[in-house]
């Protein structure tokens, strides 16, 4: 792989290793991530002062404050961070796989399959655990369906995979519309909240946090190969990169972490699209920097967005997907205008 770095252009030349050029932006994003979790824990329908937070974490706080922070806000904040990080990392990987900066984790119809599974369970009156399991099963089924149809009798290409995903996503969208049309009126609010993304019932944050750490640990050693693959499969193969195995690994890995994110919080848009694109414009296109930066920036963005969703019309709550869309649309339009 020694000859690969010479093919990466000026971005790789600026990032010779995992030292100062990488650490500076990552340290800044780490501070942003810590700040976002602190803000999420401190603010809500009842704001807590720094002294009250200190008392809670030292074990001397009021019982109500301890319950509010340790059992409600902190688990939800960490779940939001894990989901946001997973979506951003999956988006960055999908953009490399499809060699398309406008790709996102849902571009291959995965969120539609998860939504159909979740809504079907809701219509059947099943519990929250079954709904989450059905969403994950639907996401995995959509992944296998898209890959099977795109592969056909020969090998798949990024264009064929993308077109197949768009068609399958359209089919899922039609099924979702049908379910909403025939569903009982009393179940529609819960179904719509799930479709817009909601962290109210996220549960334990550990699955998403562990999956985020594993995704980064597994993807970072492949950073050089991902850099070369982003320039095209022929050039990657000429430089000794196992293109087909790497593409399969990206597809399966990105699909799994996206399925976990969707199962935890529903369909939350724009995080997996805007965060990697924004980081690429600011930091360059070296995947050794983009992937950990996406994990931190995506987690911080969704944590802050969920905090806004809790306090904008407190004590009522908005679906966090509404906030990410309101933030993502103007941000993405600005990035497109700037990239002209």
Secondary structure, 3 states (H helix, E strand, C coil): CCCCHHHCCHHHHHCCCCCHHHHHHHHHHHHHHHHHHHHHHHCCCCCCCHHHHHHHHCCCCCHHHHHHHHHHHHHHHHHHHHHHHHHHHHHHHHHHHHCCCCCCCCCCCHHHHHHHHHHHHHHCCCCHHHHHHHHHHHHHHHHHHHHHHHHCCCCCCHHHHHHHHHHHHHHHHHHHHHHHHHCCHHHHHHHHHHHHCCCCCCCCCHHHHHHHHHHHHHHHCCHHHHHHHCCCHHHHHHCCCCHHHHHHHHHHHHHHHHHHHHHHHCCCCCHHHHHHHHHHHHHCCCHHHHHHHHHHHHHHHHHHHHHHHHHCCCCCCCCHHHHHHHHHHHHHHHHHHHCC
